[in-house]
């Protein structure tokens, strides 16, 4: 990462997610929104080949994705 780029604290993302749940949005809708935005950013900034390789890598490693600790964002149910 470039030193000039400020990292977004993951705690802010968790907080935003929790606020959306408190407003009545489902965890699945929130996750879908984040995923859609992320994929749009990747697709816009990568070549078609890079994007397809990344999406394939995500799919091929789906069993390696850990769950979040429940205290990180509160109850999402």
Biopython code that builds the backbone (N, CA, C, O; Angstrom):
import numpy as np
from Bio.PDB.StructureBuilder import StructureBuilder

atoms = [
    (1, "UNK", "N", (0.847, -1.181, 0.000)),
    (1, "UNK", "CA", (0.000, 0.000, 0.000)),
    (1, "UNK", "C", (0.886, 1.236, 0.000)),
    (1, "UNK", "O", (1.913, 1.277, 0.677)),
    (2, "UNK", "N", (0.492, 2.211, -0.742)),
    (2, "UNK", "CA", (1.198, 3.488, -0.786)),
    (2, "UNK", "C", (1.071, 4.171, 0.572)),
    (2, "UNK", "O", (-0.009, 4.200, 1.161)),
    (3, "UNK", "N", (2.185, 4.722, 1.067)),
    (3, "UNK", "CA", (2.167, 5.386, 2.378)),
    (3, "UNK", "C", (1.241, 6.598, 2.413)),
    (3, "UNK", "O", (0.814, 7.014, 3.489)),
    (4, "UNK", "N", (0.929, 7.166, 1.261)),
    (4, "UNK", "CA", (0.063, 8.334, 1.204)),
    (4, "UNK", "C", (-1.423, 7.982, 1.326)),
    (4, "UNK", "O", (-2.261, 8.866, 1.503)),
    (5, "UNK", "N", (-1.738, 6.707, 1.232)),
    (5, "UNK", "CA", (-3.128, 6.277, 1.275)),
    (5, "UNK", "C", (-3.494, 5.939, 2.721)),
    (5, "UNK", "O", (-2.817, 5.152, 3.383)),
    (6, "UNK", "N", (-4.554, 6.540, 3.182)),
    (6, "UNK", "CA", (-5.015, 6.301, 4.550)),
    (6, "UNK", "C", (-5.884, 5.047, 4.558)),
    (6, "UNK", "O", (-6.805, 4.911, 3.753)),
    (7, "UNK", "N", (-5.583, 4.149, 5.465)),
    (7, "UNK", "CA", (-6.375, 2.932, 5.591)),
    (7, "UNK", "C", (-7.674, 3.236, 6.331)),
    (7, "UNK", "O", (-7.689, 3.983, 7.309)),
    (8, "UNK", "N", (-8.753, 2.646, 5.849)),
    (8, "UNK", "CA", (-10.038, 2.768, 6.530)),
    (8, "UNK", "C", (-10.052, 1.782, 7.697)),
    (8, "UNK", "O", (-9.908, 0.578, 7.485)),
    (9, "UNK", "N", (-10.221, 2.266, 8.905)),
    (9, "UNK", "CA", (-10.248, 1.348, 10.045)),
    (9, "UNK", "C", (-11.422, 0.378, 9.920)),
    (9, "UNK", "O", (-12.567, 0.785, 9.719)),
    (10, "UNK", "N", (-11.115, -0.906, 10.042)),
    (10, "UNK", "CA", (-12.159, -1.922, 9.917)),
    (10, "UNK", "C", (-13.237, -1.718, 10.975)),
    (10, "UNK", "O", (-14.395, -2.076, 10.759)),
    (11, "UNK", "N", (-12.865, -1.150, 12.108)),
    (11, "UNK", "CA", (-13.866, -0.905, 13.149)),
    (11, "UNK", "C", (-14.954, 0.053, 12.661)),
    (11, "UNK", "O", (-16.107, -0.064, 13.078)),
    (12, "UNK", "N", (-14.604, 0.999, 11.784)),
    (12, "UNK", "CA", (-15.607, 1.910, 11.221)),
    (12, "UNK", "C", (-16.583, 1.158, 10.317)),
    (12, "UNK", "O", (-17.776, 1.459, 10.289)),
    (13, "UNK", "N", (-16.065, 0.186, 9.585)),
    (13, "UNK", "CA", (-16.927, -0.620, 8.712)),
    (13, "UNK", "C", (-17.866, -1.469, 9.566)),
    (13, "UNK", "O", (-19.056, -1.571, 9.266)),
    (14, "UNK", "N", (-17.336, -2.079, 10.632)),
    (14, "UNK", "CA", (-18.181, -2.854, 11.538)),
    (14, "UNK", "C", (-19.260, -1.978, 12.160)),
    (14, "UNK", "O", (-20.421, -2.377, 12.250)),
    (15, "UNK", "N", (-18.868, -0.780, 12.588)),
    (15, "UNK", "CA", (-19.826, 0.143, 13.201)),
    (15, "UNK", "C", (-20.923, 0.515, 12.201)),
    (15, "UNK", "O", (-22.105, 0.510, 12.543)),
    (16, "UNK", "N", (-20.533, 0.833, 10.975)),
    (16, "UNK", "CA", (-21.507, 1.172, 9.941)),
    (16, "UNK", "C", (-22.449, -0.005, 9.686)),
    (16, "UNK", "O", (-23.657, 0.180, 9.534)),
    (17, "UNK", "N", (-21.890, -1.213, 9.640)),
    (17, "UNK", "CA", (-22.709, -2.410, 9.426)),
    (17, "UNK", "C", (-23.728, -2.583, 10.547)),
    (17, "UNK", "O", (-24.897, -2.876, 10.297)),
    (18, "UNK", "N", (-23.274, -2.400, 11.780)),
    (18, "UNK", "CA", (-24.165, -2.528, 12.929)),
    (18, "UNK", "C", (-25.268, -1.476, 12.880)),
    (18, "UNK", "O", (-26.423, -1.771, 13.187)),
    (19, "UNK", "N", (-24.918, -0.256, 12.499)),
    (19, "UNK", "CA", (-25.919, 0.813, 12.383)),
    (19, "UNK", "C", (-26.975, 0.454, 11.334)),
    (19, "UNK", "O", (-28.160, 0.726, 11.527)),
    (20, "UNK", "N", (-26.552, -0.152, 10.233)),
    (20, "UNK", "CA", (-27.505, -0.557, 9.200)),
    (20, "UNK", "C", (-28.436, -1.654, 9.717)),
    (20, "UNK", "O", (-29.629, -1.646, 9.414)),
    (21, "UNK", "N", (-27.900, -2.594, 10.492)),
    (21, "UNK", "CA", (-28.740, -3.632, 11.095)),
    (21, "UNK", "C", (-29.757, -2.988, 12.032)),
    (21, "UNK", "O", (-30.929, -3.364, 12.035)),
    (22, "UNK", "N", (-29.307, -2.021, 12.823)),
    (22, "UNK", "CA", (-30.201, -1.338, 13.759)),
    (22, "UNK", "C", (-31.295, -0.567, 13.035)),
    (22, "UNK", "O", (-32.368, -0.334, 13.593)),
    (23, "UNK", "N", (-31.025, -0.167, 11.785)),
    (23, "UNK", "CA", (-32.032, 0.529, 10.970)),
    (23, "UNK", "C", (-32.981, -0.454, 10.284)),
    (23, "UNK", "O", (-33.929, -0.040, 9.616)),
    (24, "UNK", "N", (-32.728, -1.756, 10.450)),
    (24, "UNK", "CA", (-33.649, -2.757, 9.922)),
    (24, "UNK", "C", (-33.177, -3.493, 8.681)),
    (24, "UNK", "O", (-33.899, -4.346, 8.164)),
    (25, "UNK", "N", (-31.987, -3.186, 8.191)),
    (25, "UNK", "CA", (-31.470, -3.906, 7.027)),
    (25, "UNK", "C", (-30.970, -5.278, 7.459)),
    (25, "UNK", "O", (-30.426, -5.424, 8.554)),
    (26, "UNK", "N", (-31.148, -6.275, 6.616)),
    (26, "UNK", "CA", (-30.695, -7.621, 6.963)),
    (26, "UNK", "C", (-29.191, -7.739, 6.753)),
    (26, "UNK", "O", (-28.621, -7.045, 5.910)),
    (27, "UNK", "N", (-28.553, -8.612, 7.515)),
    (27, "UNK", "CA", (-27.111, -8.833, 7.317)),
    (27, "UNK", "C", (-26.785, -9.232, 5.882)),
    (27, "UNK", "O", (-25.742, -8.851, 5.351)),
    (28, "UNK", "N", (-27.672, -9.993, 5.258)),
    (28, "UNK", "CA", (-27.431, -10.427, 3.883)),
    (28, "UNK", "C", (-27.481, -9.258, 2.909)),
    (28, "UNK", "O", (-26.686, -9.200, 1.972)),
    (29, "UNK", "N", (-28.397, -8.337, 3.119)),
    (29, "UNK", "CA", (-28.481, -7.157, 2.249)),
    (29, "UNK", "C", (-27.240, -6.283, 2.420)),
    (29, "UNK", "O", (-26.722, -5.734, 1.448)),
    (30, "UNK", "N", (-26.771, -6.159, 3.648)),
    (30, "UNK", "CA", (-25.575, -5.355, 3.923)),
    (30, "UNK", "C", (-24.357, -5.991, 3.261)),
    (30, "UNK", "O", (-23.584, -5.309, 2.589)),
    (31, "UNK", "N", (-24.189, -7.291, 3.450)),
    (31, "UNK", "CA", (-23.054, -7.993, 2.845)),
    (31, "UNK", "C", (-23.119, -7.910, 1.323)),
    (31, "UNK", "O", (-22.093, -7.727, 0.669)),
    (32, "UNK", "N", (-24.301, -8.041, 0.761)),
    (32, "UNK", "CA", (-24.452, -7.954, -0.688)),
    (32, "UNK", "C", (-24.059, -6.564, -1.193)),
    (32, "UNK", "O", (-23.428, -6.441, -2.242)),
    (33, "UNK", "N", (-24.425, -5.533, -0.459)),
    (33, "UNK", "CA", (-24.084, -4.167, -0.848)),
    (33, "UNK", "C", (-22.579, -3.955, -0.834)),
    (33, "UNK", "O", (-22.017, -3.403, -1.780)),
    (34, "UNK", "N", (-21.920, -4.397, 0.247)),
    (34, "UNK", "CA", (-20.466, -4.261, 0.326)),
    (34, "UNK", "C", (-19.779, -5.052, -0.791)),
    (34, "UNK", "O", (-18.827, -4.571, -1.405)),
    (35, "UNK", "N", (-20.265, -6.255, -1.045)),
    (35, "UNK", "CA", (-19.681, -7.099, -2.090)),
    (35, "UNK", "C", (-19.856, -6.462, -3.458)),
    (35, "UNK", "O", (-18.917, -6.437, -4.254)),
    (36, "UNK", "N", (-21.039, -5.950, -3.741)),
    (36, "UNK", "CA", (-21.303, -5.318, -5.028)),
    (36, "UNK", "C", (-20.389, -4.112, -5.245)),
    (36, "UNK", "O", (-19.807, -3.954, -6.318)),
    (37, "UNK", "N", (-20.269, -3.274, -4.235)),
    (37, "UNK", "CA", (-19.412, -2.087, -4.357)),
    (37, "UNK", "C", (-17.953, -2.510, -4.554)),
    (37, "UNK", "O", (-17.253, -1.955, -5.401)),
    (38, "UNK", "N", (-17.503, -3.479, -3.782)),
    (38, "UNK", "CA", (-16.119, -3.946, -3.915)),
    (38, "UNK", "C", (-15.855, -4.492, -5.308)),
    (38, "UNK", "O", (-14.840, -4.161, -5.921)),
    (39, "UNK", "N", (-16.750, -5.319, -5.811)),
    (39, "UNK", "CA", (-16.560, -5.885, -7.153)),
    (39, "UNK", "C", (-16.586, -4.801, -8.227)),
    (39, "UNK", "O", (-15.845, -4.883, -9.207)),
    (40, "UNK", "N", (-17.427, -3.792, -8.054)),
    (40, "UNK", "CA", (-17.450, -2.682, -9.017)),
    (40, "UNK", "C", (-16.127, -1.920, -9.008)),
    (40, "UNK", "O", (-15.618, -1.543, -10.063)),
    (41, "UNK", "N", (-15.575, -1.696, -7.824)),
    (41, "UNK", "CA", (-14.289, -1.002, -7.726)),
    (41, "UNK", "C", (-13.205, -1.832, -8.401)),
    (41, "UNK", "O", (-12.420, -1.305, -9.189)),
    (42, "UNK", "N", (-13.155, -3.127, -8.097)),
    (42, "UNK", "CA", (-12.152, -3.995, -8.716)),
    (42, "UNK", "C", (-12.309, -4.036, -10.234)),
    (42, "UNK", "O", (-11.332, -3.914, -10.972)),
    (43, "UNK", "N", (-13.533, -4.206, -10.685)),
    (43, "UNK", "CA", (-13.769, -4.327, -12.135)),
    (43, "UNK", "C", (-13.403, -3.041, -12.860)),
    (43, "UNK", "O", (-12.932, -3.082, -13.996)),
    (44, "UNK", "N", (-13.614, -1.910, -12.219)),
    (44, "UNK", "CA", (-13.289, -0.618, -12.819)),
    (44, "UNK", "C", (-11.783, -0.383, -12.871)),
    (44, "UNK", "O", (-11.277, 0.210, -13.824)),
    (45, "UNK", "N", (-11.071, -0.846, -11.851)),
    (45, "UNK", "CA", (-9.653, -0.514, -11.743)),
    (45, "UNK", "C", (-8.705, -1.615, -12.233)),
    (45, "UNK", "O", (-7.494, -1.403, -12.282)),
    (46, "UNK", "N", (-9.233, -2.771, -12.590)),
    (46, "UNK", "CA", (-8.389, -3.879, -13.054)),
    (46, "UNK", "C", (-8.663, -4.182, -14.517)),
    (46, "UNK", "O", (-9.711, -3.831, -15.060)),
    (47, "UNK", "N", (-7.697, -4.841, -15.139)),
    (47, "UNK", "CA", (-7.947, -5.346, -16.493)),
    (47, "UNK", "C", (-8.946, -6.499, -16.378)),
    (47, "UNK", "O", (-9.152, -7.042, -15.293)),
    (48, "UNK", "N", (-9.548, -6.860, -17.476)),
    (48, "UNK", "CA", (-10.498, -7.979, -17.479)),
    (48, "UNK", "C", (-9.820, -9.247, -16.987)),
    (48, "UNK", "O", (-10.406, -10.001, -16.210)),
    (49, "UNK", "N", (-8.591, -9.493, -17.428)),
    (49, "UNK", "CA", (-7.861, -10.690, -17.012)),
    (49, "UNK", "C", (-7.592, -10.679, -15.505)),
    (49, "UNK", "O", (-7.788, -11.694, -14.836)),
    (50, "UNK", "N", (-7.147, -9.547, -14.971)),
    (50, "UNK", "CA", (-6.876, -9.443, -13.536)),
    (50, "UNK", "C", (-8.154, -9.650, -12.718)),
    (50, "UNK", "O", (-8.155, -10.354, -11.708)),
    (51, "UNK", "N", (-9.231, -9.026, -13.173)),
    (51, "UNK", "CA", (-10.511, -9.136, -12.471)),
    (51, "UNK", "C", (-10.985, -10.592, -12.448)),
    (51, "UNK", "O", (-11.379, -11.107, -11.401)),
    (52, "UNK", "N", (-10.943, -11.244, -13.601)),
    (52, "UNK", "CA", (-11.401, -12.631, -13.675)),
    (52, "UNK", "C", (-10.535, -13.552, -12.817)),
    (52, "UNK", "O", (-11.055, -14.460, -12.169)),
    (53, "UNK", "N", (-9.219, -13.327, -12.805)),
    (53, "UNK", "CA", (-8.329, -14.120, -11.945)),
    (53, "UNK", "C", (-8.675, -13.924, -10.472)),
    (53, "UNK", "O", (-8.699, -14.883, -9.701)),
    (54, "UNK", "N", (-8.943, -12.678, -10.087)),
    (54, "UNK", "CA", (-9.271, -12.398, -8.695)),
    (54, "UNK", "C", (-10.587, -13.063, -8.301)),
    (54, "UNK", "O", (-10.671, -13.690, -7.245)),
    (55, "UNK", "N", (-11.602, -12.933, -9.130)),
    (55, "UNK", "CA", (-12.902, -13.533, -8.820)),
    (55, "UNK", "C", (-12.774, -15.057, -8.736)),
    (55, "UNK", "O", (-13.364, -15.684, -7.856)),
    (56, "UNK", "N", (-12.011, -15.644, -9.645)),
    (56, "UNK", "CA", (-11.778, -17.090, -9.593)),
    (56, "UNK", "C", (-11.054, -17.484, -8.310)),
    (56, "UNK", "O", (-11.385, -18.497, -7.694)),
    (57, "UNK", "N", (-10.061, -16.682, -7.903)),
    (57, "UNK", "CA", (-9.309, -16.970, -6.682)),
    (57, "UNK", "C", (-10.226, -16.892, -5.458)),
    (57, "UNK", "O", (-10.134, -17.724, -4.556)),
    (58, "UNK", "N", (-11.096, -15.904, -5.433)),
    (58, "UNK", "CA", (-12.054, -15.783, -4.332)),
    (58, "UNK", "C", (-12.927, -17.036, -4.281)),
    (58, "UNK", "O", (-13.116, -17.627, -3.218)),
    (59, "UNK", "N", (-13.448, -17.427, -5.422)),
    (59, "UNK", "CA", (-14.321, -18.600, -5.482)),
    (59, "UNK", "C", (-13.580, -19.868, -5.066)),
    (59, "UNK", "O", (-14.114, -20.702, -4.334)),
    (60, "UNK", "N", (-12.350, -20.001, -5.537)),
    (60, "UNK", "CA", (-11.573, -21.206, -5.234)),
    (60, "UNK", "C", (-11.145, -21.291, -3.776)),
    (60, "UNK", "O", (-10.779, -22.368, -3.304)),
    (61, "UNK", "N", (-11.184, -20.185, -3.063)),
    (61, "UNK", "CA", (-10.770, -20.153, -1.659)),
    (61, "UNK", "C", (-11.934, -19.899, -0.704)),
    (61, "UNK", "O", (-11.722, -19.517, 0.447)),
    (62, "UNK", "N", (-13.142, -20.107, -1.169)),
    (62, "UNK", "CA", (-14.320, -19.782, -0.361)),
    (62, "UNK", "C", (-14.369, -20.536, 0.966)),
    (62, "UNK", "O", (-14.941, -20.039, 1.936)),
    (63, "UNK", "N", (-13.776, -21.730, 1.021)),
    (63, "UNK", "CA", (-13.791, -22.498, 2.269)),
    (63, "UNK", "C", (-12.772, -21.985, 3.278)),
    (63, "UNK", "O", (-12.767, -22.428, 4.427)),
    (64, "UNK", "N", (-11.924, -21.075, 2.875)),
    (64, "UNK", "CA", (-10.891, -20.535, 3.770)),
    (64, "UNK", "C", (-11.322, -19.217, 4.424)),
    (64, "UNK", "O", (-10.576, -18.664, 5.232)),
    (65, "UNK", "N", (-12.496, -18.713, 4.092)),
    (65, "UNK", "CA", (-12.971, -17.442, 4.651)),
    (65, "UNK", "C", (-13.459, -17.678, 6.078)),
    (65, "UNK", "O", (-14.360, -18.485, 6.304)),
    (66, "UNK", "N", (-12.859, -16.969, 7.046)),
    (66, "UNK", "CA", (-13.276, -17.162, 8.438)),
    (66, "UNK", "C", (-14.564, -16.395, 8.741)),
    (66, "UNK", "O", (-14.931, -15.464, 8.025)),
    (67, "UNK", "N", (-15.229, -16.797, 9.794)),
    (67, "UNK", "CA", (-16.391, -16.053, 10.259)),
    (67, "UNK", "C", (-15.915, -14.913, 11.148)),
    (67, "UNK", "O", (-14.790, -14.929, 11.648)),
    (68, "UNK", "N", (-16.774, -13.932, 11.339)),
    (68, "UNK", "CA", (-16.457, -12.809, 12.220)),
    (68, "UNK", "C", (-16.759, -13.188, 13.660)),
    (68, "UNK", "O", (-17.690, -13.950, 13.921)),
    (69, "UNK", "N", (-15.975, -12.660, 14.599)),
    (69, "UNK", "CA", (-16.342, -12.858, 16.003)),
    (69, "UNK", "C", (-17.642, -12.106, 16.288)),
    (69, "UNK", "O", (-17.828, -10.988, 15.808)),
    (70, "UNK", "N", (-18.517, -12.695, 17.044)),
    (70, "UNK", "CA", (-19.820, -12.075, 17.264)),
    (70, "UNK", "C", (-19.717, -10.732, 17.968)),
    (70, "UNK", "O", (-20.587, -9.880, 17.788)),
    (71, "UNK", "N", (-18.683, -10.523, 18.761)),
    (71, "UNK", "CA", (-18.562, -9.251, 19.463)),
    (71, "UNK", "C", (-17.992, -8.139, 18.573)),
    (71, "UNK", "O", (-17.970, -6.977, 18.977)),
    (72, "UNK", "N", (-17.533, -8.487, 17.370)),
    (72, "UNK", "CA", (-16.950, -7.478, 16.479)),
    (72, "UNK", "C", (-18.002, -6.515, 15.956)),
    (72, "UNK", "O", (-17.740, -5.320, 15.818)),
    (73, "UNK", "N", (-19.184, -7.026, 15.665)),
    (73, "UNK", "CA", (-20.230, -6.165, 15.116)),
    (73, "UNK", "C", (-21.562, -6.355, 15.822)),
    (73, "UNK", "O", (-22.591, -5.871, 15.350)),
    (74, "UNK", "N", (-21.550, -7.039, 16.921)),
    (74, "UNK", "CA", (-22.792, -7.260, 17.644)),
    (74, "UNK", "C", (-23.610, -8.342, 16.960)),
    (74, "UNK", "O", (-23.151, -8.979, 16.012)),
    (75, "UNK", "N", (-24.771, -8.534, 17.428)),
    (75, "UNK", "CA", (-25.646, -9.555, 16.864)),
    (75, "UNK", "C", (-26.221, -9.077, 15.537)),
    (75, "UNK", "O", (-26.813, -8.001, 15.454)),
    (76, "UNK", "N", (-26.041, -9.883, 14.512)),
    (76, "UNK", "CA", (-26.573, -9.519, 13.198)),
    (76, "UNK", "C", (-27.901, -10.201, 12.911)),
    (76, "UNK", "O", (-28.427, -10.107, 11.802)),
    (77, "UNK", "N", (-28.432, -10.872, 13.892)),
    (77, "UNK", "CA", (-29.682, -11.594, 13.653)),
    (77, "UNK", "C", (-30.852, -10.817, 14.157)),
    (77, "UNK", "O", (-31.991, -11.270, 14.041)),
]
sb = StructureBuilder()
sb.init_structure("model")
sb.init_model(0)
sb.init_chain("A")
sb.init_seg("    ")
for serial, (resi, resn, name, xyz) in enumerate(atoms, 1):
    if name == "N":
        sb.init_residue(resn, " ", resi, " ")
    sb.init_atom(name, np.array(xyz, "f"), 0.0, 1.0, " ", f" {name:<3s}", serial, name[0])
structure = sb.get_structure()
